[in-house]
Amino acid sequence: MQKLSSRRLRLAALSIALCAAVGAVGAQGFGQPAIDFKGAVRAGSPVIKAGDTVELNGTGFQPGQSVTLLRGETVLNAQPYTADAEGRFKGNVQIPADAVTGRHPVVVRAANPDAAVVFDLKISKELPLSGAESFDVASNKLVQGLYQSAYSAKSDALFVTSAVGRPPVTQSELVKVDPQTLEIVARATPAKVAGQTDERVYAVYGVGVDDVNGHVWVTNTRDNTVAVYKQSDLSLVKQFEAGLVPHARDIIVDTKDGRVYASAAFEPTLAVFDAKTLEPLAPVEIQSSIRGEKFGPMSLALDETTGRVYTVSMTGEAAVIDGANGTVEKVFALPNANGASGVAFDAANKRLYVASQGSDNVLIVDAEAGTVLHDVYVGAGALNVAFDAQSGLAFVPNRGAGTVTAINGEGQVVGNLEGGTFPNHVATDGRGHVFSVNKSRGAEDPAGDHVRRITPKAN
């Protein structure tokens, strides 16, 4: 049976709840429905655990609407919330101490006028810190808004991107870091966006290195494009025009075949470039294997031997691309990968590691067969993943939990390390070191905007 899309599952849950309500009140339940209903509910905390009291915020309701929340047949708010003059409400809900970890569909039932919608309330569990004695960790605070990093063997340098705030972004830097001292040795501020008067710059987010041509490639996510800098002094080589790659997220360089790939997170597309001429090539189009869904490529991983490119989508799928001819070999579903966003490749064992921020887990997948070998819970908001071939461990930054988790190929957690505020990305140097960067809650956050070098100790 073909897997149902998340949209159809949500509609099914809503239909069941509405049918139950109609059955209870009969035809009299068909009052005046709301027109152009835009009501939505969001949790005030990024991490919710069993037993927590959670603040819920409602927006987009009509003034005076009463709102009742239901999980299955259980009413979560004994007294209905009432939307204020701006269509908002705020209230607290107690999560049962025995609540099961996972995403719970909550029906939001509004009255006067009538409407309903479903939102997912994610319950996470706490994974205690562990294994610190098995790793050497060094840390240094860099600049505000750290996003990603990539290591260059040619330059023996770590390149780190940063961007602060929402559009228009006026504060952003690309920095070159000494991997031994973790100190900044060079820095560059992106150019201002042409044709704008609000001082916005081509803020840098994703990053990849080209050790053949001595370049650093970055994604300018907010301006839907990419740029190229010199590794040596971070001078700008080429700034591509805005709009070239819709919501460009990650970027990776295949130095063997001379191609560069950038993921367009909200479109079923990988942009492709010639690494030497810096010219765009034909993009790769990826069709979802799930009816009614659109594949949106997130992180990227490369098999340097075969030139295959691996990517994952928030729809809970993985795609395998033949880089030599720019075709999609296959797209397959990933069971229990809700919000898949991170992917890494273990070349020796032909395995994918897939991190999913919606289900707080990492799947270890047979890359050839597409079958799940292990499903590992790692912590709230598992965002990215990197595989260290020297230790055989995968490292996962858990943005919500504030940890970096190390797991082995058997699906066992061998370390759950402090990651600071909002761990965002991990990268390896191929020499047994893993670099983690985290974002901050603001310029004054002492636990934010650090780069960490994590080194597994020899057994």
C-alpha positions in Angstrom: 0.0 0.0 0.0 1.4 3.4 -0.9 2.5 5.5 2.0 0.0 8.4 2.9 1.4 11.9 2.8 1.6 13.8 6.0 -1.0 16.2 4.7 -3.5 13.3 4.1 -2.8 11.9 7.6 -3.5 15.2 9.2 -6.7 15.5 7.2 -7.7 12.0 8.2 -7.2 12.8 11.9 -9.2 16.0 11.5 -12.0 14.1 9.7 -12.3 11.6 12.5 -12.5 14.3 15.2 -15.1 16.2 13.3 -17.2 13.1 12.6 -17.1 12.3 16.3 -18.3 15.8 17.1 -21.1 15.7 14.5 -22.2 12.3 15.8 -22.5 13.7 19.3 -24.6 16.7 18.4 -26.3 15.6 15.3 -27.4 18.0 12.5 -27.6 20.9 15.0 -23.8 20.9 15.0 -23.8 22.4 11.5 -23.6 26.1 12.6 -22.1 29.0 10.7 -18.6 27.9 9.6 -15.7 30.4 9.7 -14.7 31.9 6.3 -11.0 32.1 5.4 -10.0 30.5 8.7 -6.3 31.0 9.4 -6.2 29.9 13.0 -2.9 28.2 14.1 -1.5 27.0 17.4 2.2 26.7 18.3 4.1 25.6 21.4 6.0 28.3 23.2 8.9 25.9 24.0 11.1 24.2 21.4 11.5 21.1 23.6 8.5 19.5 25.4 8.9 16.4 27.6 6.4 14.2 29.4 5.2 15.9 32.6 5.9 19.5 31.3 3.5 22.4 31.5 3.5 23.8 28.0 2.5 27.3 27.0 0.5 27.3 23.8 0.0 30.4 21.6 -2.9 30.8 19.2 -2.9 33.3 16.3 -5.1 34.0 13.3 -8.4 33.3 15.0 -11.5 35.5 14.8 -12.0 37.8 17.8 -14.2 36.1 20.4 -13.9 32.6 19.0 -13.7 30.0 21.7 -11.1 27.3 21.2 -10.9 23.8 22.6 -8.0 21.4 22.1 -8.4 17.7 21.9 -5.8 14.8 21.8 -8.0 11.9 20.6 -11.0 12.1 22.9 -9.2 13.9 25.7 -9.9 17.6 26.1 -6.6 19.4 27.0 -8.0 22.7 28.2 -10.9 22.3 30.7 -12.0 25.9 30.0 -12.0 26.9 26.3 -9.7 29.7 25.3 -11.2 32.9 23.9 -9.4 34.8 21.1 -8.8 38.4 21.9 -9.4 41.4 19.7 -6.3 40.5 17.6 -7.4 36.9 17.2 -4.8 35.6 19.7 -4.9 33.5 22.8 -2.3 32.1 25.3 -2.8 29.2 27.7 -1.0 26.4 29.5 -1.5 22.7 29.0 -0.2 20.0 31.3 1.5 17.1 29.4 0.8 13.7 31.2 3.8 12.2 32.9 3.3 9.0 30.9 3.0 10.7 27.5 4.7 8.7 24.8 7.6 10.2 22.9 6.6 11.3 19.4 4.4 13.7 17.4 0.8 13.9 18.7 -2.0 15.3 16.5 -4.0 17.8 18.4 -7.3 19.0 17.0 -8.0 22.7 17.5 -11.8 23.1 17.5 -13.1 26.7 17.3 -16.6 27.8 17.8 -18.6 31.0 17.0 -17.9 30.7 14.1 -17.0 27.0 13.7 -13.7 25.8 12.4 -11.0 23.2 13.1 -7.4 22.5 12.3 -4.8 20.0 13.4 -1.3 20.8 14.8 1.5 18.4 15.8 2.6 18.6 19.5 6.0 16.9 19.6 7.0 15.1 22.9 10.7 14.5 23.3 12.6 12.7 26.0 15.8 13.7 27.7 18.9 11.8 26.9 21.4 12.3 29.8 24.9 13.5 29.1 27.4 10.7 28.9 30.7 9.5 27.6 32.7 12.7 28.1 35.7 10.7 29.3 35.9 9.1 25.8 36.5 12.4 24.0 38.8 15.4 24.0 36.9 18.6 23.5 38.3 22.1 22.8 36.1 25.2 22.3 36.3 28.8 21.3 33.8 31.6 20.9 33.9 33.0 17.3 31.3 35.5 15.9 27.6 35.8 16.3 25.2 33.7 14.2 27.4 30.6 13.4 25.7 28.4 10.8 28.0 25.8 9.2 31.6 24.8 8.8 33.8 22.9 6.3 37.4 21.7 6.6 40.0 22.1 3.9 43.0 19.8 3.9 44.8 21.9 1.3 44.7 25.0 3.5 44.5 23.1 6.8 41.8 25.5 7.8 38.2 25.4 8.9 35.8 27.8 7.1 32.8 28.9 9.1 29.7 30.9 8.0 27.7 33.2 10.1 24.5 35.3 9.7 22.5 37.2 12.3 18.8 37.7 12.3 16.0 37.6 9.7 15.9 39.5 6.4 17.1 42.0 5.7 20.3 40.4 7.1 23.0 43.1 7.5 25.4 41.2 9.7 27.2 38.2 8.2 30.8 36.9 8.0 32.8 34.1 6.4 35.7 33.3 8.8 38.8 31.2 8.4 39.8 29.3 11.5 43.0 27.6 12.6 41.8 24.0 13.4 44.5 23.6 16.1 44.0 26.9 18.1 40.4 27.5 16.9 41.3 31.2 16.5 40.2 33.3 13.5 43.0 33.9 11.0 41.0 35.7 8.3 37.5 37.1 7.9 35.3 38.6 5.1 32.0 40.4 5.1 29.8 39.6 2.1 29.0 42.3 -0.4 25.8 44.4 -0.2 23.0 43.1 -2.3 22.8 45.0 -5.5 19.7 47.2 -6.0 18.7 47.3 -2.3 18.7 50.3 0.0 18.4 48.5 3.4 22.1 47.6 3.8 21.4 43.9 3.4 24.4 41.7 2.4 24.7 38.4 0.6 24.6 36.6 4.0 26.5 33.2 4.0 24.9 30.0 5.4 26.0 26.7 3.8 29.6 26.1 3.0 31.8 23.6 1.0 35.5 23.6 0.0 37.2 23.0 -3.3 40.8 21.9 -2.7 41.5 21.5 -6.4 40.8 25.1 -7.3 41.4 26.7 -3.9 37.9 27.9 -3.5 35.2 28.1 -0.8 31.6 27.9 -2.0 28.8 29.3 0.1 25.0 29.5 -0.1 23.3 32.9 0.2 20.1 31.4 1.4 18.1 34.6 1.9 18.9 35.9 -1.6 18.4 32.5 -3.3 21.9 32.1 -4.7 25.5 31.1 -4.1 29.0 32.7 -4.1 32.7 31.7 -4.4 35.6 33.0 -2.3 39.3 32.3 -2.3 40.6 30.0 0.5 43.8 31.9 0.8 42.5 35.4 1.8 38.7 35.1 1.5 38.5 37.5 -1.4 35.4 37.2 -3.5 35.8 35.3 -6.7 32.2 35.3 -8.0 28.9 36.4 -6.6 26.0 34.7 -8.6 22.9 36.7 -9.2 20.1 36.7 -6.7 17.3 34.2 -7.5 19.5 31.6 -9.1 19.0 28.8 -6.5 15.7 29.1 -4.5 16.4 29.0 -0.8 19.9 27.6 -1.3 20.7 25.6 1.8 23.7 23.2 1.6 26.6 23.0 -0.9 29.1 20.3 -1.6 32.0 20.0 -4.0 32.9 16.8 -5.9 36.6 17.6 -6.6 37.1 14.4 -8.6 34.5 15.2 -11.2 34.7 18.9 -10.9 31.1 19.6 -10.0 29.4 21.6 -7.2 25.9 20.8 -5.9 23.6 23.2 -4.0 20.3 22.1 -2.5 17.2 24.2 -3.1 15.4 23.4 0.1 11.8 24.3 -1.0 12.0 23.1 -4.6 12.7 19.5 -5.9 16.0 20.7 -7.4 19.8 20.4 -7.0 21.6 23.3 -8.7 24.8 22.1 -10.3 28.0 24.1 -11.2 31.2 23.5 -13.0 33.9 23.8 -10.3 36.5 25.2 -12.7 34.6 27.5 -14.9 32.1 28.5 -12.2 29.3 28.2 -14.8 25.9 26.7 -14.0 25.2 23.3 -15.4 21.8 21.5 -15.9 20.1 21.1 -12.6 18.9 17.8 -11.2 15.2 17.4 -10.7 14.1 15.1 -7.9 10.5 13.7 -7.8 9.0 12.6 -4.5 8.1 8.9 -4.1 5.1 10.0 -2.0 1.9 11.0 -3.8 1.0 14.6 -3.2 4.4 15.5 -1.7 7.3 17.6 -3.1 10.9 16.5 -2.5 12.9 19.4 -0.9 16.6 18.5 -0.7 18.3 19.5 2.6 21.8 18.3 3.5 24.1 16.7 1.0 26.6 13.9 1.2 29.1 12.6 -1.4 30.5 9.2 -2.2 33.9 10.4 -3.5 34.7 7.1 -5.2 31.6 6.8 -7.3 30.5 10.5 -7.5 27.1 9.6 -6.1 25.3 12.4 -4.3 22.9 11.6 -1.4 20.3 14.0 -0.1 17.2 13.8 2.1 13.9 15.7 2.3 11.7 16.8 5.1 9.1 14.5 3.5 11.0 11.6 5.0 12.8 10.4 1.9 16.3 10.0 0.6 17.5 10.4 -3.0 20.5 8.9 -4.7 21.9 11.0 -7.7 24.4 9.7 -10.3 26.7 12.7 -10.5 28.4 11.5 -13.7 25.2 12.0 -15.8 23.1 14.1 -13.5 20.3 11.6 -13.1 18.4 10.4 -10.1 19.0 6.7 -9.5 16.3 6.2 -6.9 14.2 7.9 -4.3 13.0 5.9 -1.3 11.0 6.4 1.9 12.6 6.5 5.3 10.3 5.0 8.0 10.1 7.2 11.1 12.1 10.0 9.6 9.9 13.0 10.4 11.6 16.2 9.1 14.7 14.5 7.7 17.3 17.2 7.3 20.8 15.8 7.8 22.7 13.1 5.9 26.1 11.5 6.0 27.7 8.7 4.1 29.9 5.8 5.4 31.9 4.8 2.3 33.4 1.7 3.9 30.1 0.1 4.8 27.9 1.8 2.2 25.6 3.3 4.8 23.7 6.5 5.2 23.1 8.2 8.5 20.0 10.3 8.4 19.1 12.8 11.1 15.5 14.0 11.5 14.6 17.0 13.6 10.9 16.0 13.8 11.4 12.6 15.2 14.6 13.3 17.2 16.4 10.3 15.7 19.1 9.0 13.4 18.4 6.2 10.9 21.3 4.0 9.8 20.4 2.9 6.3 21.8 0.4 3.8 22.5 2.8 1.0 22.2 0.1 -1.7 19.0 -1.5 -0.5 17.4 1.5 1.1 16.5 -0.5 4.2 16.8 0.8 7.8 19.3 -1.1 9.9 19.0 0.9 13.1 16.8 3.6 14.5 18.5 5.6 17.2 17.0 8.2 19.5 19.6 11.0 20.0 17.7 14.0 21.4 15.4 16.9 20.6 15.9 18.5 17.2 18.4 16.2 15.6 19.4 18.6 12.8 22.5 17.4 11.0 25.0 14.5 11.0 28.6 13.9 10.1 30.5 10.6 9.8 34.0 10.3 11.0 35.7 7.4 9.1 38.7 7.2 11.4 36.6 6.4 14.6 33.6 4.9 12.8 31.3 7.2 14.7 28.6 9.5 13.5 28.1 12.8 15.3 24.7 14.5 15.6 24.0 18.1 16.7 20.6 18.2 18.5 19.5 21.8 18.3 16.7 21.5 20.9 18.5 19.4 23.4 21.7 21.4 23.2 23.8 18.3 22.8 26.1 16.5 20.3 25.5 12.8 20.2 28.1 10.2 19.0 26.7 6.8 17.8 28.4 3.8 16.4 27.5 1.6 13.4 25.5 -0.7 15.6 23.2 2.0 16.6 24.6 2.5 20.1 25.1 5.9 21.7 28.7 6.1 22.8 28.6 9.7 23.9 26.1 12.5 24.5 28.1 15.7 24.9 27.3 19.2 25.9 26.8 21.2 22.7 26.0 24.7 24.0 23.0 26.8 22.8 21.4 25.5 19.6 24.0 23.1 18.1 23.6 23.7 14.4 26.1 21.7 12.3 29.0 19.2 12.4 31.9 18.6 10.0 34.9 16.3 9.9 38.4 16.8 8.8 39.2 13.2 7.8 41.9 13.0 10.4 39.8 12.0 13.4 38.5 15.4 14.4 34.9 16.6 14.3 34.0 20.3 14.4 30.6 21.4 15.9 29.2 25.0 15.7 26.3 26.3 17.6 24.2 29.5 17.4 23.3 31.8 20.3 20.2 33.3 21.7 21.8 36.7 21.2 25.1 38.6 21.4 25.2 38.2 25.2 24.7 34.5 25.3 27.9 33.0 26.9 27.0 29.5 25.6 26.4 30.5 22.0 28.4 30.9 18.9 31.2 28.5 19.7 33.2 26.1 17.6 34.1 22.8 19.2 36.7 20.4 18.2 35.7 16.9 19.3 38.3 14.1 19.1 37.5 10.5 20.1 40.2 9.1 22.3 42.1 6.0 21.2 40.9 2.8 22.9 
